[in-house]
Amino acid sequence: MSDNKQLKGQQDRNKVNAREPYEVEDLHQKYPHLSHQTVVDAVKSHGPERKKVEAYLDGLGHKK
């Protein structure tokens, strides 16, 4: 099912779509010390739930 960009709500803010560059970039701005690919890989391996992805990225600390 495709993402309707006209409908924005809490569910949309709680998820990160690895196929949408602007969503990955938004998350990457929060973790500038990590590579863009690391952020993409985190979303792909930990699923689209933002809290889970952020918890994983927080655990990486300042590694590159």
PDB file of N, CA, C and O in Angstrom:
ATOM      1  N   MET A   1       0.844  -1.178   0.000  1.00  0.00           N
ATOM      2  CA  MET A   1       0.000   0.000   0.000  1.00  0.00           C
ATOM      3  C   MET A   1       0.889   1.241   0.000  1.00  0.00           C
ATOM      4  O   MET A   1       1.833   1.321   0.786  1.00  0.00           O
ATOM      5  N   SER A   2       0.611   2.172  -0.836  1.00  0.00           N
ATOM      6  CA  SER A   2       1.433   3.366  -0.924  1.00  0.00           C
ATOM      7  C   SER A   2       1.082   4.357   0.179  1.00  0.00           C
ATOM      8  O   SER A   2      -0.001   4.319   0.763  1.00  0.00           O
ATOM      9  N   ASP A   3       2.025   5.231   0.440  1.00  0.00           N
ATOM     10  CA  ASP A   3       1.884   6.237   1.480  1.00  0.00           C
ATOM     11  C   ASP A   3       1.136   7.446   0.931  1.00  0.00           C
ATOM     12  O   ASP A   3       1.571   8.046  -0.052  1.00  0.00           O
ATOM     13  N   ASN A   4       0.024   7.807   1.549  1.00  0.00           N
ATOM     14  CA  ASN A   4      -0.713   9.000   1.153  1.00  0.00           C
ATOM     15  C   ASN A   4      -0.110  10.185   1.887  1.00  0.00           C
ATOM     16  O   ASN A   4      -0.337  10.355   3.085  1.00  0.00           O
ATOM     17  N   LYS A   5       0.645  10.996   1.190  1.00  0.00           N
ATOM     18  CA  LYS A   5       1.356  12.112   1.812  1.00  0.00           C
ATOM     19  C   LYS A   5       0.425  13.235   2.250  1.00  0.00           C
ATOM     20  O   LYS A   5       0.854  14.158   2.943  1.00  0.00           O
ATOM     21  N   GLN A   6      -0.839  13.169   1.855  1.00  0.00           N
ATOM     22  CA  GLN A   6      -1.813  14.176   2.278  1.00  0.00           C
ATOM     23  C   GLN A   6      -2.336  13.885   3.686  1.00  0.00           C
ATOM     24  O   GLN A   6      -2.803  14.790   4.379  1.00  0.00           O
ATOM     25  N   LEU A   7      -2.258  12.627   4.102  1.00  0.00           N
ATOM     26  CA  LEU A   7      -2.745  12.233   5.421  1.00  0.00           C
ATOM     27  C   LEU A   7      -1.560  12.097   6.367  1.00  0.00           C
ATOM     28  O   LEU A   7      -0.771  11.158   6.258  1.00  0.00           O
ATOM     29  N   LYS A   8      -1.443  13.032   7.284  1.00  0.00           N
ATOM     30  CA  LYS A   8      -0.334  13.019   8.233  1.00  0.00           C
ATOM     31  C   LYS A   8      -0.912  12.966   9.628  1.00  0.00           C
ATOM     32  O   LYS A   8      -1.770  13.771   9.992  1.00  0.00           O
ATOM     33  N   GLY A   9      -0.446  12.036  10.388  1.00  0.00           N
ATOM     34  CA  GLY A   9      -0.939  11.894  11.742  1.00  0.00           C
ATOM     35  C   GLY A   9       0.116  11.269  12.626  1.00  0.00           C
ATOM     36  O   GLY A   9       1.268  11.120  12.220  1.00  0.00           O
ATOM     37  N   GLN A  10      -0.272  10.910  13.818  1.00  0.00           N
ATOM     38  CA  GLN A  10       0.677  10.349  14.779  1.00  0.00           C
ATOM     39  C   GLN A  10       1.321   9.075  14.243  1.00  0.00           C
ATOM     40  O   GLN A  10       2.523   8.874  14.418  1.00  0.00           O
ATOM     41  N   GLN A  11       0.554   8.226  13.603  1.00  0.00           N
ATOM     42  CA  GLN A  11       1.111   6.983  13.093  1.00  0.00           C
ATOM     43  C   GLN A  11       2.234   7.263  12.096  1.00  0.00           C
ATOM     44  O   GLN A  11       3.253   6.572  12.095  1.00  0.00           O
ATOM     45  N   ASP A  12       2.049   8.262  11.259  1.00  0.00           N
ATOM     46  CA  ASP A  12       3.062   8.613  10.268  1.00  0.00           C
ATOM     47  C   ASP A  12       4.331   9.134  10.937  1.00  0.00           C
ATOM     48  O   ASP A  12       5.433   8.848  10.469  1.00  0.00           O
ATOM     49  N   ARG A  13       4.195   9.894  12.022  1.00  0.00           N
ATOM     50  CA  ARG A  13       5.358  10.434  12.722  1.00  0.00           C
ATOM     51  C   ARG A  13       6.119   9.362  13.496  1.00  0.00           C
ATOM     52  O   ARG A  13       7.294   9.546  13.816  1.00  0.00           O
ATOM     53  N   ASN A  14       5.466   8.254  13.797  1.00  0.00           N
ATOM     54  CA  ASN A  14       6.093   7.185  14.567  1.00  0.00           C
ATOM     55  C   ASN A  14       6.853   6.190  13.692  1.00  0.00           C
ATOM     56  O   ASN A  14       7.463   5.253  14.207  1.00  0.00           O
ATOM     57  N   LYS A  15       6.821   6.384  12.397  1.00  0.00           N
ATOM     58  CA  LYS A  15       7.442   5.431  11.472  1.00  0.00           C
ATOM     59  C   LYS A  15       8.458   6.138  10.576  1.00  0.00           C
ATOM     60  O   LYS A  15       8.376   7.344  10.341  1.00  0.00           O
ATOM     61  N   VAL A  16       9.416   5.353  10.086  1.00  0.00           N
ATOM     62  CA  VAL A  16      10.425   5.842   9.153  1.00  0.00           C
ATOM     63  C   VAL A  16      10.428   4.891   7.966  1.00  0.00           C
ATOM     64  O   VAL A  16      10.612   3.685   8.129  1.00  0.00           O
ATOM     65  N   ASN A  17      10.226   5.428   6.786  1.00  0.00           N
ATOM     66  CA  ASN A  17      10.245   4.632   5.573  1.00  0.00           C
ATOM     67  C   ASN A  17      11.632   4.753   4.947  1.00  0.00           C
ATOM     68  O   ASN A  17      12.027   5.837   4.518  1.00  0.00           O
ATOM     69  N   ALA A  18      12.366   3.651   4.896  1.00  0.00           N
ATOM     70  CA  ALA A  18      13.731   3.665   4.357  1.00  0.00           C
ATOM     71  C   ALA A  18      13.762   4.003   2.872  1.00  0.00           C
ATOM     72  O   ALA A  18      14.816   4.357   2.343  1.00  0.00           O
ATOM     73  N   ARG A  19      12.626   3.901   2.195  1.00  0.00           N
ATOM     74  CA  ARG A  19      12.562   4.200   0.761  1.00  0.00           C
ATOM     75  C   ARG A  19      12.251   5.659   0.474  1.00  0.00           C
ATOM     76  O   ARG A  19      12.266   6.079  -0.683  1.00  0.00           O
ATOM     77  N   GLU A  20      11.970   6.431   1.506  1.00  0.00           N
ATOM     78  CA  GLU A  20      11.679   7.858   1.336  1.00  0.00           C
ATOM     79  C   GLU A  20      12.892   8.668   1.814  1.00  0.00           C
ATOM     80  O   GLU A  20      13.135   8.768   3.016  1.00  0.00           O
ATOM     81  N   PRO A  21      13.647   9.241   0.881  1.00  0.00           N
ATOM     82  CA  PRO A  21      14.868   9.965   1.246  1.00  0.00           C
ATOM     83  C   PRO A  21      14.650  11.056   2.296  1.00  0.00           C
ATOM     84  O   PRO A  21      15.495  11.233   3.174  1.00  0.00           O
ATOM     85  N   TYR A  22      13.534  11.793   2.224  1.00  0.00           N
ATOM     86  CA  TYR A  22      13.324  12.868   3.184  1.00  0.00           C
ATOM     87  C   TYR A  22      13.085  12.337   4.590  1.00  0.00           C
ATOM     88  O   TYR A  22      13.417  13.015   5.563  1.00  0.00           O
ATOM     89  N   GLU A  23      12.517  11.141   4.723  1.00  0.00           N
ATOM     90  CA  GLU A  23      12.315  10.568   6.049  1.00  0.00           C
ATOM     91  C   GLU A  23      13.635  10.092   6.641  1.00  0.00           C
ATOM     92  O   GLU A  23      13.888  10.270   7.832  1.00  0.00           O
ATOM     93  N   VAL A  24      14.473   9.490   5.808  1.00  0.00           N
ATOM     94  CA  VAL A  24      15.789   9.051   6.268  1.00  0.00           C
ATOM     95  C   VAL A  24      16.643  10.265   6.610  1.00  0.00           C
ATOM     96  O   VAL A  24      17.355  10.259   7.614  1.00  0.00           O
ATOM     97  N   GLU A  25      16.578  11.300   5.790  1.00  0.00           N
ATOM     98  CA  GLU A  25      17.368  12.508   6.027  1.00  0.00           C
ATOM     99  C   GLU A  25      16.947  13.185   7.328  1.00  0.00           C
ATOM    100  O   GLU A  25      17.797  13.691   8.060  1.00  0.00           O
ATOM    101  N   ASP A  26      15.665  13.203   7.620  1.00  0.00           N
ATOM    102  CA  ASP A  26      15.175  13.777   8.868  1.00  0.00           C
ATOM    103  C   ASP A  26      15.798  13.052  10.063  1.00  0.00           C
ATOM    104  O   ASP A  26      16.233  13.691  11.021  1.00  0.00           O
ATOM    105  N   LEU A  27      15.839  11.736  10.007  1.00  0.00           N
ATOM    106  CA  LEU A  27      16.442  10.948  11.082  1.00  0.00           C
ATOM    107  C   LEU A  27      17.957  11.127  11.095  1.00  0.00           C
ATOM    108  O   LEU A  27      18.565  11.201  12.162  1.00  0.00           O
ATOM    109  N   HIS A  28      18.564  11.196   9.921  1.00  0.00           N
ATOM    110  CA  HIS A  28      20.017  11.373   9.833  1.00  0.00           C
ATOM    111  C   HIS A  28      20.461  12.706  10.441  1.00  0.00           C
ATOM    112  O   HIS A  28      21.550  12.789  11.010  1.00  0.00           O
ATOM    113  N   GLN A  29      19.645  13.736  10.329  1.00  0.00           N
ATOM    114  CA  GLN A  29      19.993  15.030  10.929  1.00  0.00           C
ATOM    115  C   GLN A  29      20.091  14.934  12.446  1.00  0.00           C
ATOM    116  O   GLN A  29      20.833  15.692  13.071  1.00  0.00           O
ATOM    117  N   LYS A  30      19.358  14.019  13.029  1.00  0.00           N
ATOM    118  CA  LYS A  30      19.422  13.808  14.478  1.00  0.00           C
ATOM    119  C   LYS A  30      20.708  13.064  14.868  1.00  0.00           C
ATOM    120  O   LYS A  30      21.162  13.158  16.008  1.00  0.00           O
ATOM    121  N   TYR A  31      21.283  12.332  13.923  1.00  0.00           N
ATOM    122  CA  TYR A  31      22.497  11.539  14.158  1.00  0.00           C
ATOM    123  C   TYR A  31      23.559  11.876  13.107  1.00  0.00           C
ATOM    124  O   TYR A  31      23.955  11.003  12.335  1.00  0.00           O
ATOM    125  N   PRO A  32      24.020  13.119  13.068  1.00  0.00           N
ATOM    126  CA  PRO A  32      24.956  13.524  12.012  1.00  0.00           C
ATOM    127  C   PRO A  32      26.315  12.842  12.104  1.00  0.00           C
ATOM    128  O   PRO A  32      27.058  12.805  11.123  1.00  0.00           O
ATOM    129  N   HIS A  33      26.646  12.305  13.273  1.00  0.00           N
ATOM    130  CA  HIS A  33      27.930  11.624  13.444  1.00  0.00           C
ATOM    131  C   HIS A  33      27.940  10.237  12.806  1.00  0.00           C
ATOM    132  O   HIS A  33      28.996   9.619  12.673  1.00  0.00           O
ATOM    133  N   LEU A  34      26.767   9.750  12.415  1.00  0.00           N
ATOM    134  CA  LEU A  34      26.666   8.454  11.755  1.00  0.00           C
ATOM    135  C   LEU A  34      26.515   8.651  10.251  1.00  0.00           C
ATOM    136  O   LEU A  34      26.012   9.679   9.796  1.00  0.00           O
ATOM    137  N   SER A  35      26.951   7.665   9.494  1.00  0.00           N
ATOM    138  CA  SER A  35      26.814   7.773   8.043  1.00  0.00           C
ATOM    139  C   SER A  35      25.357   7.616   7.640  1.00  0.00           C
ATOM    140  O   SER A  35      24.551   7.020   8.354  1.00  0.00           O
ATOM    141  N   HIS A  36      25.051   8.155   6.499  1.00  0.00           N
ATOM    142  CA  HIS A  36      23.696   8.038   5.952  1.00  0.00           C
ATOM    143  C   HIS A  36      23.326   6.564   5.791  1.00  0.00           C
ATOM    144  O   HIS A  36      22.204   6.162   6.101  1.00  0.00           O
ATOM    145  N   GLN A  37      24.270   5.769   5.307  1.00  0.00           N
ATOM    146  CA  GLN A  37      24.011   4.349   5.089  1.00  0.00           C
ATOM    147  C   GLN A  37      23.741   3.626   6.403  1.00  0.00           C
ATOM    148  O   GLN A  37      22.937   2.694   6.432  1.00  0.00           O
ATOM    149  N   THR A  38      24.390   4.029   7.485  1.00  0.00           N
ATOM    150  CA  THR A  38      24.145   3.426   8.793  1.00  0.00           C
ATOM    151  C   THR A  38      22.702   3.656   9.215  1.00  0.00           C
ATOM    152  O   THR A  38      22.059   2.757   9.757  1.00  0.00           O
ATOM    153  N   VAL A  39      22.194   4.850   8.971  1.00  0.00           N
ATOM    154  CA  VAL A  39      20.806   5.169   9.319  1.00  0.00           C
ATOM    155  C   VAL A  39      19.850   4.329   8.465  1.00  0.00           C
ATOM    156  O   VAL A  39      18.880   3.781   8.988  1.00  0.00           O
ATOM    157  N   VAL A  40      20.108   4.225   7.174  1.00  0.00           N
ATOM    158  CA  VAL A  40      19.265   3.424   6.284  1.00  0.00           C
ATOM    159  C   VAL A  40      19.286   1.961   6.735  1.00  0.00           C
ATOM    160  O   VAL A  40      18.237   1.322   6.815  1.00  0.00           O
ATOM    161  N   ASP A  41      20.463   1.437   7.026  1.00  0.00           N
ATOM    162  CA  ASP A  41      20.587   0.045   7.453  1.00  0.00           C
ATOM    163  C   ASP A  41      19.859  -0.198   8.771  1.00  0.00           C
ATOM    164  O   ASP A  41      19.276  -1.264   8.970  1.00  0.00           O
ATOM    165  N   ALA A  42      19.888   0.778   9.667  1.00  0.00           N
ATOM    166  CA  ALA A  42      19.190   0.644  10.951  1.00  0.00           C
ATOM    167  C   ALA A  42      17.685   0.535  10.734  1.00  0.00           C
ATOM    168  O   ALA A  42      17.020  -0.273  11.383  1.00  0.00           O
ATOM    169  N   VAL A  43      17.154   1.331   9.840  1.00  0.00           N
ATOM    170  CA  VAL A  43      15.713   1.277   9.547  1.00  0.00           C
ATOM    171  C   VAL A  43      15.360  -0.069   8.919  1.00  0.00           C
ATOM    172  O   VAL A  43      14.348  -0.677   9.268  1.00  0.00           O
ATOM    173  N   LYS A  44      16.189  -0.525   8.000  1.00  0.00           N
ATOM    174  CA  LYS A  44      15.912  -1.796   7.325  1.00  0.00           C
ATOM    175  C   LYS A  44      16.023  -2.976   8.282  1.00  0.00           C
ATOM    176  O   LYS A  44      15.234  -3.916   8.184  1.00  0.00           O
ATOM    177  N   SER A  45      16.979  -2.951   9.199  1.00  0.00           N
ATOM    178  CA  SER A  45      17.183  -4.099  10.082  1.00  0.00           C
ATOM    179  C   SER A  45      16.307  -4.080  11.330  1.00  0.00           C
ATOM    180  O   SER A  45      16.016  -5.140  11.885  1.00  0.00           O
ATOM    181  N   HIS A  46      15.880  -2.903  11.784  1.00  0.00           N
ATOM    182  CA  HIS A  46      15.092  -2.803  13.012  1.00  0.00           C
ATOM    183  C   HIS A  46      13.634  -2.447  12.767  1.00  0.00           C
ATOM    184  O   HIS A  46      12.861  -2.282  13.710  1.00  0.00           O
ATOM    185  N   GLY A  47      13.267  -2.331  11.509  1.00  0.00           N
ATOM    186  CA  GLY A  47      11.879  -2.055  11.177  1.00  0.00           C
ATOM    187  C   GLY A  47      11.591  -0.570  11.143  1.00  0.00           C
ATOM    188  O   GLY A  47      12.462   0.242  11.456  1.00  0.00           O
ATOM    189  N   PRO A  48      10.385  -0.209  10.767  1.00  0.00           N
ATOM    190  CA  PRO A  48      10.051   1.195  10.546  1.00  0.00           C
ATOM    191  C   PRO A  48       9.677   1.980  11.808  1.00  0.00           C
ATOM    192  O   PRO A  48       9.458   3.190  11.735  1.00  0.00           O
ATOM    193  N   GLU A  49       9.601   1.316  12.951  1.00  0.00           N
ATOM    194  CA  GLU A  49       9.192   2.018  14.159  1.00  0.00           C
ATOM    195  C   GLU A  49      10.299   2.960  14.635  1.00  0.00           C
ATOM    196  O   GLU A  49      11.390   2.520  15.000  1.00  0.00           O
ATOM    197  N   ARG A  50      10.002   4.257  14.626  1.00  0.00           N
ATOM    198  CA  ARG A  50      11.005   5.274  14.933  1.00  0.00           C
ATOM    199  C   ARG A  50      11.676   5.054  16.291  1.00  0.00           C
ATOM    200  O   ARG A  50      12.893   5.203  16.399  1.00  0.00           O
ATOM    201  N   LYS A  51      10.916   4.706  17.321  1.00  0.00           N
ATOM    202  CA  LYS A  51      11.493   4.524  18.662  1.00  0.00           C
ATOM    203  C   LYS A  51      12.530   3.411  18.683  1.00  0.00           C
ATOM    204  O   LYS A  51      13.570   3.548  19.327  1.00  0.00           O
ATOM    205  N   LYS A  52      12.264   2.316  17.990  1.00  0.00           N
ATOM    206  CA  LYS A  52      13.213   1.202  17.952  1.00  0.00           C
ATOM    207  C   LYS A  52      14.482   1.592  17.202  1.00  0.00           C
ATOM    208  O   LYS A  52      15.591   1.272  17.628  1.00  0.00           O
ATOM    209  N   VAL A  53      14.307   2.275  16.098  1.00  0.00           N
ATOM    210  CA  VAL A  53      15.463   2.698  15.299  1.00  0.00           C
ATOM    211  C   VAL A  53      16.309   3.688  16.098  1.00  0.00           C
ATOM    212  O   VAL A  53      17.534   3.577  16.129  1.00  0.00           O
ATOM    213  N   GLU A  54      15.661   4.648  16.737  1.00  0.00           N
ATOM    214  CA  GLU A  54      16.402   5.638  17.524  1.00  0.00           C
ATOM    215  C   GLU A  54      17.101   4.989  18.712  1.00  0.00           C
ATOM    216  O   GLU A  54      18.215   5.385  19.056  1.00  0.00           O
ATOM    217  N   ALA A  55      16.477   4.008  19.341  1.00  0.00           N
ATOM    218  CA  ALA A  55      17.124   3.309  20.460  1.00  0.00           C
ATOM    219  C   ALA A  55      18.388   2.602  19.986  1.00  0.00           C
ATOM    220  O   ALA A  55      19.411   2.620  20.671  1.00  0.00           O
ATOM    221  N   TYR A  56      18.314   1.981  18.812  1.00  0.00           N
ATOM    222  CA  TYR A  56      19.488   1.330  18.247  1.00  0.00           C
ATOM    223  C   TYR A  56      20.574   2.354  17.930  1.00  0.00           C
ATOM    224  O   TYR A  56      21.737   2.160  18.283  1.00  0.00           O
ATOM    225  N   LEU A  57      20.195   3.443  17.266  1.00  0.00           N
ATOM    226  CA  LEU A  57      21.186   4.457  16.893  1.00  0.00           C
ATOM    227  C   LEU A  57      21.777   5.136  18.127  1.00  0.00           C
ATOM    228  O   LEU A  57      22.956   5.491  18.131  1.00  0.00           O
ATOM    229  N   ASP A  58      20.969   5.320  19.174  1.00  0.00           N
ATOM    230  CA  ASP A  58      21.498   5.874  20.420  1.00  0.00           C
ATOM    231  C   ASP A  58      22.569   4.957  21.000  1.00  0.00           C
ATOM    232  O   ASP A  58      23.557   5.422  21.568  1.00  0.00           O
ATOM    233  N   GLY A  59      22.365   3.660  20.853  1.00  0.00           N
ATOM    234  CA  GLY A  59      23.325   2.688  21.368  1.00  0.00           C
ATOM    235  C   GLY A  59      24.643   2.667  20.608  1.00  0.00           C
ATOM    236  O   GLY A  59      25.646   2.168  21.117  1.00  0.00           O
ATOM    237  N   LEU A  60      24.646   3.204  19.398  1.00  0.00           N
ATOM    238  CA  LEU A  60      25.877   3.244  18.616  1.00  0.00           C
ATOM    239  C   LEU A  60      26.824   4.333  19.099  1.00  0.00           C
ATOM    240  O   LEU A  60      28.018   4.305  18.800  1.00  0.00           O
ATOM    241  N   GLY A  61      26.297   5.272  19.833  1.00  0.00           N
ATOM    242  CA  GLY A  61      27.141   6.355  20.331  1.00  0.00           C
ATOM    243  C   GLY A  61      27.725   7.178  19.199  1.00  0.00           C
ATOM    244  O   GLY A  61      27.024   7.541  18.255  1.00  0.00           O
ATOM    245  N   HIS A  62      28.994   7.465  19.299  1.00  0.00           N
ATOM    246  CA  HIS A  62      29.650   8.309  18.293  1.00  0.00           C
ATOM    247  C   HIS A  62      30.520   7.509  17.346  1.00  0.00           C
ATOM    248  O   HIS A  62      31.471   8.047  16.780  1.00  0.00           O
ATOM    249  N   LYS A  63      30.214   6.232  17.163  1.00  0.00           N
ATOM    250  CA  LYS A  63      30.964   5.427  16.211  1.00  0.00           C
ATOM    251  C   LYS A  63      30.617   5.874  14.804  1.00  0.00           C
ATOM    252  O   LYS A  63      29.512   6.352  14.546  1.00  0.00           O
ATOM    253  N   LYS A  64      31.556   5.716  13.907  1.00  0.00           N
ATOM    254  CA  LYS A  64      31.319   6.047  12.496  1.00  0.00           C
ATOM    255  C   LYS A  64      31.413   4.810  11.663  1.00  0.00           C
ATOM    256  O   LYS A  64      31.245   4.871  10.445  1.00  0.00           O
TER     257      LYS A  64
END
